Amino acid sequence: MKNSLICWLLLLLAGPAALANSDLTPTQLRVEYRTNPFTDEAKPRLSWVLESGRRNQHQSAYRILVASKPELLEAGQADLWDSGKIANDQTAQVVYGGTALTSRQQCFWKIQSWDKEGQPGPWSQSASWEMGLLEAADWKAAWIGKDFAPGTAPVPFKGKELLLPPAPIFRKEVSVGQKLVKARLYITALGLFEFKINGQRIGKDYLAPGWTDYNQRVYYQAYDVTEHLKSGKQVLQARLSYGWYSGYIGYALLVGNPVVRAFYGEVPALKAQLELTYENGQTQTVATGSDWKVSSGGLLESDILHGETYDAREEPENWHLPGYDDSHWEAAEHIATAERQLQLYPAQPVQVTDTLSPGSITERTNGTFIVNLGQNIAGLIRLRVKGKAGDKIVLRFGEMLHPDGRLMVENLRMARATDTYILKGDPEGEEWVPGFTYHGFQYVEVTGFPGTPQKENFTGLVLGSNTPRAGHFETDHPLVNQLYQNIVWTQRANFVDIPTDCPQRDERMGWTGDAQIYGGTSALNMDVAAFFTKWIRDLQDAQWESGAYPDYAPAPSVRSSDTFAPGWMEAGIINPYEMYRAYGDTRIIERSWENMEKFMAFHAKRSGDRYIYPEGSFADLSPKGGYGDWLSIGKKTPPDMLATIYYGYTAQLMAEMAAAIGKSTRALHYQELAGKIKAAFASHYLDETSGKLTTNPKPYGDGSGYVDGHQGFSGHTQTAYANAIYHDFLSKSQQEAAGKHLADLLVANGEKLATGFLGVKQLLPALSATGRSDLAYQLLLTTEYPSWGFEIENGATTIWERWDSYVKDDPEKMESLNAGMNSFSHYAFGSVYEWMFRNMAGIRAELPGYKSFTIAPEIPKKDIHRAQASYQSIHGEILSSWKRSDSSLSLEVVIPVNTRAVVWIPTDDPASVLLDGKSLHEQADISLGNFLDGRQAVVLGSGRYRFEGTLHP
């Protein structure tokens, strides 16, 4: 009875808002896009998703409570922040407004929402976040390391000598007292780290702390290790590797760059501190310093590109146990480094996100076997084996096989991509997973295996940034379904801390052209908000003094001629914009604004007073003219034309982003600038009589042609028209003419595409925008070269870099291909998914974060009879699912709580359309819009709706 009275008193003290009269329930509470994270944002942003069993529901107000202890939060005592009841429908990007947060502060929070009728819903479940180390003075740890490079014999490889020194291991015994209540590990490295306590690995992260411009900032990780510690002697263990900091990066070896490794520093270093809090309030800090011991272990070689060699016989036995005699180990060395900004890692870490069992194992000759995972991935192999001490197993990785069954490694170029394990001879068997490398592969060549390997000896570990899955797409057409799976797998393989171009060869860099083309698609597949928060900062750090953005970020100088390129450098504007559109993120705009303005000033200076780039503007770039429409087929679109289009396009985006952060004067400036660029473009490139895009078709600049030395330039290309239409560079009449010319070019080319990296995303949307959705579907579904279907017909399980990277069962053709440019996991051409999502499924955001959106599917007349796309937006799940027969259509949609949508139903008879068995005119909770061009507009609030009716012919 007494407990019941206390509960009622607490409810009364909390006020009327605590009593739920509505089912409007906040769920999926997140801080800075992550669930219960560590963060060092002084004013973190809070987001939640609302759920309700009622249609047409939205939030009219909310209240947030934040407390320093969970018991305070449960009692409604918000000692950090009580927002009070705020009359607002905002559920995302709500900035914390309470007491200033300090280092190590724990924050527990919950939220209540009021529905559209002003009735309160139930409180959410509680969530939390924890602050990292906010001040430099919080760090007591020193940088420690050991230089094992001197005396290391170089490893010969393809006529080069690789320096692959052993990796250092560190050890420290500590005494932990009784009644420990909290333990936190803060850790980073110049290089890569792995940390264990008493032999147990801490965290599931790989390749930590990630790749940055280490000369400017270094990220650290924070871990709750309370459950890993008990009273008494404990052993702290760490292992370092060279990673991006002092290992090999990119294609520097391939091109003979003066520097091929150690772009940031020669010696990797560790910085870590363990902070313990006891029940009585006392604290204890254990930090890296000269009192730690260092030695070399079993990891003889390790490099991200080249792989690992591990000798289990060399690993110190029982060094994880208290009392181990480490007297023969050396004292760790202090590593002198320049001051660097230490920040908490802001994104999801690289982790094992999936596992695969081999589909087959094929024996070749001389004890060599080929393991086939059946799927091209980025990741590792977990090896389980039993054998004699000294047995050496060599694993070599590749994406494809030659027609005769040999592993194809030519496309790896200077990446050794080989892992070696030397057994210690444990009679119980041994298990090994490399810790500081990864590979792009479907096939593994195995040599030296004791006996005949079985499938259970190998497990494929899929490695990548653990970005949550946000989208799903499915049709009744197997080719389209395989294409979608290929797109997703390619994204998984290349979102590894940064958006890499490929996971297999000597490159794996954050190429800006790839990233800006694919940025919108990536957000439809996965929640990449935190991921791009991290990479956009890398991109801003890499900006040239001139204002241009480089070809890739982070940007070590792996080739002395690297500068910038039109259509690539614009990632510095486009990717922050994609974040804003997908998530309503204005903070990324504010933090990037100065850099973006600097870039636009570069554009203005480079283009001159005519607002266009004259022919030859980029003759000084390497390759000649920049990368342009990389890997297009036939005539090349002039880089000057593409630069002008991108100049105007980024001006449009800057105008929208300026308005979003309250910079009205700059918004007007960029709006006017975009208009001037478009007018100048039309005057310079458009033939008034024919409506064709024209330019000088002669070779570029000095007559050397483009890249391969044989293709001239022409404005009359698929890429040119697709970009002009997609980027809204033309008037209505000009766009109609451009659409016709685009269709004519496709027909003249045998109804085949010819676009490269800068034209593929725009091609199908441009066709749909000019009334040729039928031709867009035809391009999507063809299996003739060049096409996505051609790749699938030739066995692709990911997206290729080149349209003709592989020709099944054609050895002669295969040998003639450019092996060095045959990446089989390259996501740029996967940007076609934007059209699949926005046109085939018809989901298109009208307001940032899909606060308002349209669903207007383009239903084909043949081949595909049903399609379904779902997307977990920052406001909740959106669904568009249609099914057609010869004369009828069903359309099911889901609209998240707190959003609105206009659904366009393709029908020639609106009166025949039923919702819940009733005609549209009988519905009380929907609004009818226009009937236009065979489509009926219906305005909907939240809920699930199923329409059925007569299909528009």
LINGI-V402311 format. One record per residue. N is the residue number from 0. RES is the residue in three letters. SS is DSSP state (2 for helix, 1 for strand, 0 for the rest). Layout:
# LINGI-V402311
n & res & ss
N & RES & SS
N & RES & SS
This chain:
# LINGI-V402311
n & res & ss
0 & MET & 0
1 & LYS & 2
2 & ASN & 2
3 & SER & 2
4 & LEU & 2
5 & ILE & 2
6 & CYS & 2
7 & TRP & 2
8 & LEU & 2
9 & LEU & 2
10 & LEU & 2
11 & LEU & 2
12 & LEU & 2
13 & ALA & 2
14 & GLY & 0
15 & PRO & 2
16 & ALA & 2
17 & ALA & 2
18 & LEU & 0
19 & ALA & 0
20 & ASN & 0
21 & SER & 1
22 & ASP & 0
23 & LEU & 0
24 & THR & 1
25 & PRO & 1
26 & THR & 1
27 & GLN & 1
28 & LEU & 1
29 & ARG & 1
30 & VAL & 1
31 & GLU & 0
32 & TYR & 0
33 & ARG & 1
34 & THR & 0
35 & ASN & 0
36 & PRO & 0
37 & PHE & 1
38 & THR & 1
39 & ASP & 0
40 & GLU & 0
41 & ALA & 0
42 & LYS & 0
43 & PRO & 0
44 & ARG & 1
45 & LEU & 1
46 & SER & 1
47 & TRP & 1
48 & VAL & 1
49 & LEU & 1
50 & GLU & 1
51 & SER & 0
52 & GLY & 0
53 & ARG & 0
54 & ARG & 0
55 & ASN & 0
56 & GLN & 0
57 & HIS & 0
58 & GLN & 0
59 & SER & 0
60 & ALA & 1
61 & TYR & 1
62 & ARG & 1
63 & ILE & 1
64 & LEU & 1
65 & VAL & 1
66 & ALA & 1
67 & SER & 0
68 & LYS & 0
69 & PRO & 2
70 & GLU & 2
71 & LEU & 2
72 & LEU & 2
73 & GLU & 2
74 & ALA & 0
75 & GLY & 0
76 & GLN & 0
77 & ALA & 0
78 & ASP & 0
79 & LEU & 0
80 & TRP & 1
81 & ASP & 1
82 & SER & 0
83 & GLY & 0
84 & LYS & 0
85 & ILE & 1
86 & ALA & 0
87 & ASN & 0
88 & ASP & 0
89 & GLN & 0
90 & THR & 0
91 & ALA & 0
92 & GLN & 0
93 & VAL & 1
94 & VAL & 1
95 & TYR & 0
96 & GLY & 0
97 & GLY & 0
98 & THR & 0
99 & ALA & 0
100 & LEU & 0
101 & THR & 0
102 & SER & 0
103 & ARG & 0
104 & GLN & 0
105 & GLN & 1
106 & CYS & 1
107 & PHE & 1
108 & TRP & 1
109 & LYS & 1
110 & ILE & 1
111 & GLN & 1
112 & SER & 1
113 & TRP & 1
114 & ASP & 0
115 & LYS & 0
116 & GLU & 0
117 & GLY & 0
118 & GLN & 0
119 & PRO & 1
120 & GLY & 1
121 & PRO & 0
122 & TRP & 0
123 & SER & 0
124 & GLN & 0
125 & SER & 0
126 & ALA & 1
127 & SER & 1
128 & TRP & 1
129 & GLU & 1
130 & MET & 1
131 & GLY & 0
132 & LEU & 0
133 & LEU & 0
134 & GLU & 0
135 & ALA & 2
136 & ALA & 2
137 & ASP & 2
138 & TRP & 0
139 & LYS & 0
140 & ALA & 0
141 & ALA & 0
142 & TRP & 0
143 & ILE & 1
144 & GLY & 1
145 & LYS & 0
146 & ASP & 0
147 & PHE & 0
148 & ALA & 0
149 & PRO & 0
150 & GLY & 0
151 & THR & 0
152 & ALA & 0
153 & PRO & 0
154 & VAL & 1
155 & PRO & 1
156 & PHE & 1
157 & LYS & 0
158 & GLY & 0
159 & LYS & 1
160 & GLU & 1
161 & LEU & 1
162 & LEU & 0
163 & LEU & 0
164 & PRO & 0
165 & PRO & 0
166 & ALA & 0
167 & PRO & 1
168 & ILE & 1
169 & PHE & 1
170 & ARG & 1
171 & LYS & 1
172 & GLU & 1
173 & VAL & 1
174 & SER & 1
175 & VAL & 1
176 & GLY & 0
177 & GLN & 0
178 & LYS & 0
179 & LEU & 1
180 & VAL & 1
181 & LYS & 1
182 & ALA & 1
183 & ARG & 1
184 & LEU & 1
185 & TYR & 1
186 & ILE & 1
187 & THR & 1
188 & ALA & 1
189 & LEU & 1
190 & GLY & 0
191 & LEU & 1
192 & PHE & 1
193 & GLU & 1
194 & PHE & 1
195 & LYS & 1
196 & ILE & 1
197 & ASN & 0
198 & GLY & 0
199 & GLN & 1
200 & ARG & 1
201 & ILE & 0
202 & GLY & 0
203 & LYS & 0
204 & ASP & 0
205 & TYR & 1
206 & LEU & 0
207 & ALA & 0
208 & PRO & 0
209 & GLY & 0
210 & TRP & 0
211 & THR & 0
212 & ASP & 0
213 & TYR & 0
214 & ASN & 0
215 & GLN & 0
216 & ARG & 1
217 & VAL & 1
218 & TYR & 1
219 & TYR & 1
220 & GLN & 1
221 & ALA & 1
222 & TYR & 1
223 & ASP & 1
224 & VAL & 0
225 & THR & 2
226 & GLU & 2
227 & HIS & 2
228 & LEU & 0
229 & LYS & 0
230 & SER & 0
231 & GLY & 1
232 & LYS & 1
233 & GLN & 1
234 & VAL & 1
235 & LEU & 1
236 & GLN & 1
237 & ALA & 1
238 & ARG & 1
239 & LEU & 1
240 & SER & 1
241 & TYR & 0
242 & GLY & 2
243 & TRP & 2
244 & TYR & 2
245 & SER & 2
246 & GLY & 0
247 & TYR & 1
248 & ILE & 0
249 & GLY & 0
250 & TYR & 0
251 & ALA & 2
252 & LEU & 2
253 & LEU & 2
254 & VAL & 2
255 & GLY & 0
256 & ASN & 0
257 & PRO & 0
258 & VAL & 0
259 & VAL & 0
260 & ARG & 1
261 & ALA & 0
262 & PHE & 0
263 & TYR & 0
264 & GLY & 0
265 & GLU & 0
266 & VAL & 0
267 & PRO & 0
268 & ALA & 1
269 & LEU & 1
270 & LYS & 1
271 & ALA & 1
272 & GLN & 1
273 & LEU & 1
274 & GLU & 1
275 & LEU & 1
276 & THR & 1
277 & TYR & 1
278 & GLU & 0
279 & ASN & 0
280 & GLY & 0
281 & GLN & 0
282 & THR & 1
283 & GLN & 1
284 & THR & 1
285 & VAL & 1
286 & ALA & 1
287 & THR & 0
288 & GLY & 0
289 & SER & 0
290 & ASP & 0
291 & TRP & 0
292 & LYS & 1
293 & VAL & 1
294 & SER & 1
295 & SER & 1
296 & GLY & 0
297 & GLY & 0
298 & LEU & 1
299 & LEU & 1
300 & GLU & 1
301 & SER & 1
302 & ASP & 1
303 & ILE & 0
304 & LEU & 0
305 & HIS & 0
306 & GLY & 1
307 & GLU & 1
308 & THR & 1
309 & TYR & 1
310 & ASP & 1
311 & ALA & 2
312 & ARG & 2
313 & GLU & 2
314 & GLU & 0
315 & PRO & 0
316 & GLU & 0
317 & ASN & 0
318 & TRP & 0
319 & HIS & 0
320 & LEU & 0
321 & PRO & 0
322 & GLY & 0
323 & TYR & 0
324 & ASP & 0
325 & ASP & 0
326 & SER & 0
327 & HIS & 0
328 & TRP & 0
329 & GLU & 1
330 & ALA & 1
331 & ALA & 0
332 & GLU & 1
333 & HIS & 1
334 & ILE & 0
335 & ALA & 0
336 & THR & 0
337 & ALA & 0
338 & GLU & 0
339 & ARG & 0
340 & GLN & 1
341 & LEU & 1
342 & GLN & 1
343 & LEU & 1
344 & TYR & 0
345 & PRO & 0
346 & ALA & 0
347 & GLN & 0
348 & PRO & 0
349 & VAL & 1
350 & GLN & 1
351 & VAL & 1
352 & THR & 1
353 & ASP & 1
354 & THR & 1
355 & LEU & 1
356 & SER & 1
357 & PRO & 0
358 & GLY & 0
359 & SER & 1
360 & ILE & 1
361 & THR & 1
362 & GLU & 1
363 & ARG & 0
364 & THR & 0
365 & ASN & 0
366 & GLY & 0
367 & THR & 1
368 & PHE & 1
369 & ILE & 1
370 & VAL & 1
371 & ASN & 1
372 & LEU & 1
373 & GLY & 1
374 & GLN & 1
375 & ASN & 1
376 & ILE & 1
377 & ALA & 1
378 & GLY & 1
379 & LEU & 1
380 & ILE & 1
381 & ARG & 1
382 & LEU & 1
383 & ARG & 1
384 & VAL & 1
385 & LYS & 0
386 & GLY & 0
387 & LYS & 0
388 & ALA & 0
389 & GLY & 0
390 & ASP & 0
391 & LYS & 1
392 & ILE & 1
393 & VAL & 1
394 & LEU & 1
395 & ARG & 1
396 & PHE & 1
397 & GLY & 1
398 & GLU & 0
399 & MET & 1
400 & LEU & 1
401 & HIS & 0
402 & PRO & 0
403 & ASP & 0
404 & GLY & 0
405 & ARG & 0
406 & LEU & 1
407 & MET & 1
408 & VAL & 0
409 & GLU & 2
410 & ASN & 2
411 & LEU & 2
412 & ARG & 0
413 & MET & 0
414 & ALA & 0
415 & ARG & 0
416 & ALA & 0
417 & THR & 1
418 & ASP & 1
419 & THR & 1
420 & TYR & 1
421 & ILE & 1
422 & LEU & 0
423 & LYS & 0
424 & GLY & 0
425 & ASP & 0
426 & PRO & 0
427 & GLU & 0
428 & GLY & 0
429 & GLU & 1
430 & GLU & 1
431 & TRP & 1
432 & VAL & 0
433 & PRO & 0
434 & GLY & 0
435 & PHE & 0
436 & THR & 0
437 & TYR & 0
438 & HIS & 1
439 & GLY & 1
440 & PHE & 1
441 & GLN & 1
442 & TYR & 1
443 & VAL & 1
444 & GLU & 1
445 & VAL & 1
446 & THR & 1
447 & GLY & 0
448 & PHE & 0
449 & PRO & 0
450 & GLY & 0
451 & THR & 0
452 & PRO & 0
453 & GLN & 0
454 & LYS & 2
455 & GLU & 2
456 & ASN & 2
457 & PHE & 1
458 & THR & 1
459 & GLY & 1
460 & LEU & 1
461 & VAL & 1
462 & LEU & 1
463 & GLY & 1
464 & SER & 1
465 & ASN & 0
466 & THR & 0
467 & PRO & 0
468 & ARG & 1
469 & ALA & 0
470 & GLY & 1
471 & HIS & 1
472 & PHE & 1
473 & GLU & 1
474 & THR & 1
475 & ASP & 0
476 & HIS & 0
477 & PRO & 2
478 & LEU & 2
479 & VAL & 2
480 & ASN & 2
481 & GLN & 2
482 & LEU & 2
483 & TYR & 2
484 & GLN & 2
485 & ASN & 2
486 & ILE & 2
487 & VAL & 2
488 & TRP & 2
489 & THR & 2
490 & GLN & 2
491 & ARG & 2
492 & ALA & 2
493 & ASN & 2
494 & PHE & 1
495 & VAL & 0
496 & ASP & 0
497 & ILE & 0
498 & PRO & 1
499 & THR & 0
500 & ASP & 0
501 & CYS & 0
502 & PRO & 0
503 & GLN & 0
504 & ARG & 0
505 & ASP & 0
506 & GLU & 0
507 & ARG & 0
508 & MET & 0
509 & GLY & 0
510 & TRP & 1
511 & THR & 2
512 & GLY & 2
513 & ASP & 2
514 & ALA & 2
515 & GLN & 2
516 & ILE & 2
517 & TYR & 2
518 & GLY & 2
519 & GLY & 2
520 & THR & 2
521 & SER & 2
522 & ALA & 2
523 & LEU & 2
524 & ASN & 2
525 & MET & 1
526 & ASP & 0
527 & VAL & 0
528 & ALA & 2
529 & ALA & 2
530 & PHE & 2
531 & PHE & 2
532 & THR & 2
533 & LYS & 2
534 & TRP & 2
535 & ILE & 2
536 & ARG & 2
537 & ASP & 2
538 & LEU & 2
539 & GLN & 2
540 & ASP & 2
541 & ALA & 0
542 & GLN & 0
543 & TRP & 0
544 & GLU & 0
545 & SER & 0
546 & GLY & 0
547 & ALA & 0
548 & TYR & 0
549 & PRO & 0
550 & ASP & 0
551 & TYR & 1
552 & ALA & 0
553 & PRO & 0
554 & ALA & 0
555 & PRO & 0
556 & SER & 0
557 & VAL & 0
558 & ARG & 0
559 & SER & 0
560 & SER & 0
561 & ASP & 0
562 & THR & 0
563 & PHE & 0
564 & ALA & 0
565 & PRO & 0
566 & GLY & 0
567 & TRP & 0
568 & MET & 0
569 & GLU & 0
570 & ALA & 2
571 & GLY & 2
572 & ILE & 2
573 & ILE & 2
574 & ASN & 2
575 & PRO & 2
576 & TYR & 2
577 & GLU & 2
578 & MET & 2
579 & TYR & 2
580 & ARG & 2
581 & ALA & 2
582 & TYR & 2
583 & GLY & 0
584 & ASP & 0
585 & THR & 0
586 & ARG & 2
587 & ILE & 2
588 & ILE & 2
589 & GLU & 2
590 & ARG & 2
591 & SER & 2
592 & TRP & 2
593 & GLU & 2
594 & ASN & 2
595 & MET & 2
596 & GLU & 2
597 & LYS & 2
598 & PHE & 2
599 & MET & 2
600 & ALA & 2
601 & PHE & 2
602 & HIS & 2
603 & ALA & 2
604 & LYS & 2
605 & ARG & 2
606 & SER & 2
607 & GLY & 0
608 & ASP & 0
609 & ARG & 0
610 & TYR & 0
611 & ILE & 0
612 & TYR & 0
613 & PRO & 0
614 & GLU & 0
615 & GLY & 0
616 & SER & 0
617 & PHE & 0
618 & ALA & 0
619 & ASP & 0
620 & LEU & 0
621 & SER & 0
622 & PRO & 0
623 & LYS & 0
624 & GLY & 0
625 & GLY & 0
626 & TYR & 0
627 & GLY & 0
628 & ASP & 0
629 & TRP & 0
630 & LEU & 0
631 & SER & 0
632 & ILE & 0
633 & GLY & 0
634 & LYS & 0
635 & LYS & 1
636 & THR & 0
637 & PRO & 0
638 & PRO & 2
639 & ASP & 2
640 & MET & 2
641 & LEU & 2
642 & ALA & 2
643 & THR & 2
644 & ILE & 2
645 & TYR & 2
646 & TYR & 2
647 & GLY & 2
648 & TYR & 2
649 & THR & 2
650 & ALA & 2
651 & GLN & 2
652 & LEU & 2
653 & MET & 2
654 & ALA & 2
655 & GLU & 2
656 & MET & 2
657 & ALA & 2
658 & ALA & 2
659 & ALA & 2
660 & ILE & 0
661 & GLY & 0
662 & LYS & 0
663 & SER & 2
664 & THR & 2
665 & ARG & 2
666 & ALA & 2
667 & LEU & 2
668 & HIS & 2
669 & TYR & 2
670 & GLN & 2
671 & GLU & 2
672 & LEU & 2
673 & ALA & 2
674 & GLY & 2
675 & LYS & 2
676 & ILE & 2
677 & LYS & 2
678 & ALA & 2
679 & ALA & 2
680 & PHE & 2
681 & ALA & 2
682 & SER & 2
683 & HIS & 2
684 & TYR & 2
685 & LEU & 1
686 & ASP & 0
687 & GLU & 0
688 & THR & 0
689 & SER & 0
690 & GLY & 0
691 & LYS & 0
692 & LEU & 1
693 & THR & 0
694 & THR & 0
695 & ASN & 0
696 & PRO & 0
697 & LYS & 0
698 & PRO & 0
699 & TYR & 0
700 & GLY & 0
701 & ASP & 0
702 & GLY & 0
703 & SER & 0
704 & GLY & 0
705 & TYR & 0
706 & VAL & 0
707 & ASP & 0
708 & GLY & 0
709 & HIS & 0
710 & GLN & 0
711 & GLY & 0
712 & PHE & 1
713 & SER & 0
714 & GLY & 0
715 & HIS & 0
716 & THR & 0
717 & GLN & 2
718 & THR & 2
719 & ALA & 2
720 & TYR & 2
721 & ALA & 2
722 & ASN & 2
723 & ALA & 2
724 & ILE & 2
725 & TYR & 2
726 & HIS & 0
727 & ASP & 0
728 & PHE & 0
729 & LEU & 0
730 & SER & 0
731 & LYS & 2
732 & SER & 2
733 & GLN & 2
734 & GLN & 2
735 & GLU & 2
736 & ALA & 2
737 & ALA & 2
738 & GLY & 2
739 & LYS & 2
740 & HIS & 2
741 & LEU & 2
742 & ALA & 2
743 & ASP & 2
744 & LEU & 2
745 & LEU & 2
746 & VAL & 2
747 & ALA & 2
748 & ASN & 0
749 & GLY & 0
750 & GLU & 0
751 & LYS & 0
752 & LEU & 0
753 & ALA & 0
754 & THR & 0
755 & GLY & 0
756 & PHE & 0
757 & LEU & 0
758 & GLY & 0
759 & VAL & 2
760 & LYS & 2
761 & GLN & 2
762 & LEU & 2
763 & LEU & 2
764 & PRO & 2
765 & ALA & 2
766 & LEU & 2
767 & SER & 2
768 & ALA & 2
769 & THR & 0
770 & GLY & 0
771 & ARG & 0
772 & SER & 2
773 & ASP & 2
774 & LEU & 2
775 & ALA & 2
776 & TYR & 2
777 & GLN & 2
778 & LEU & 2
779 & LEU & 2
780 & LEU & 2
781 & THR & 0
782 & THR & 0
783 & GLU & 0
784 & TYR & 0
785 & PRO & 0
786 & SER & 0
787 & TRP & 2
788 & GLY & 2
789 & PHE & 2
790 & GLU & 2
791 & ILE & 2
792 & GLU & 2
793 & ASN & 0
794 & GLY & 0
795 & ALA & 0
796 & THR & 0
797 & THR & 0
798 & ILE & 0
799 & TRP & 0
800 & GLU & 0
801 & ARG & 0
802 & TRP & 0
803 & ASP & 0
804 & SER & 0
805 & TYR & 0
806 & VAL & 0
807 & LYS & 0
808 & ASP & 0
809 & ASP & 0
810 & PRO & 2
811 & GLU & 2
812 & LYS & 2
813 & MET & 2
814 & GLU & 2
815 & SER & 2
816 & LEU & 0
817 & ASN & 0
818 & ALA & 2
819 & GLY & 2
820 & MET & 2
821 & ASN & 0
822 & SER & 0
823 & PHE & 0
824 & SER & 0
825 & HIS & 0
826 & TYR & 2
827 & ALA & 2
828 & PHE & 2
829 & GLY & 2
830 & SER & 2
831 & VAL & 2
832 & TYR & 2
833 & GLU & 2
834 & TRP & 2
835 & MET & 2
836 & PHE & 2
837 & ARG & 2
838 & ASN & 2
839 & MET & 2
840 & ALA & 0
841 & GLY & 0
842 & ILE & 1
843 & ARG & 1
844 & ALA & 1
845 & GLU & 0
846 & LEU & 0
847 & PRO & 2
848 & GLY & 2
849 & TYR & 2
850 & LYS & 0
851 & SER & 1
852 & PHE & 1
853 & THR & 1
854 & ILE & 1
855 & ALA & 0
856 & PRO & 0
857 & GLU & 0
858 & ILE & 0
859 & PRO & 0
860 & LYS & 0
861 & LYS & 0
862 & ASP & 0
863 & ILE & 0
864 & HIS & 0
865 & ARG & 1
866 & ALA & 1
867 & GLN & 1
868 & ALA & 1
869 & SER & 1
870 & TYR & 1
871 & GLN & 1
872 & SER & 1
873 & ILE & 0
874 & HIS & 0
875 & GLY & 1
876 & GLU & 1
877 & ILE & 1
878 & LEU & 1
879 & SER & 1
880 & SER & 1
881 & TRP & 1
882 & LYS & 1
883 & ARG & 1
884 & SER & 0
885 & ASP & 0
886 & SER & 0
887 & SER & 1
888 & LEU & 1
889 & SER & 1
890 & LEU & 1
891 & GLU & 1
892 & VAL & 1
893 & VAL & 1
894 & ILE & 1
895 & PRO & 0
896 & VAL & 0
897 & ASN & 0
898 & THR & 0
899 & ARG & 1
900 & ALA & 1
901 & VAL & 1
902 & VAL & 1
903 & TRP & 1
904 & ILE & 1
905 & PRO & 1
906 & THR & 0
907 & ASP & 0
908 & ASP & 0
909 & PRO & 2
910 & ALA & 2
911 & SER & 2
912 & VAL & 0
913 & LEU & 1
914 & LEU & 1
915 & ASP & 0
916 & GLY & 0
917 & LYS & 1
918 & SER & 1
919 & LEU & 2
920 & HIS & 2
921 & GLU & 2
922 & GLN & 0
923 & ALA & 0
924 & ASP & 0
925 & ILE & 1
926 & SER & 1
927 & LEU & 1
928 & GLY & 1
929 & ASN & 1
930 & PHE & 1
931 & LEU & 1
932 & ASP & 0
933 & GLY & 0
934 & ARG & 1
935 & GLN & 1
936 & ALA & 1
937 & VAL & 1
938 & VAL & 1
939 & LEU & 1
940 & GLY & 0
941 & SER & 0
942 & GLY & 1
943 & ARG & 1
944 & TYR & 1
945 & ARG & 1
946 & PHE & 1
947 & GLU & 1
948 & GLY & 1
949 & THR & 1
950 & LEU & 0
951 & HIS & 0
952 & PRO & 0
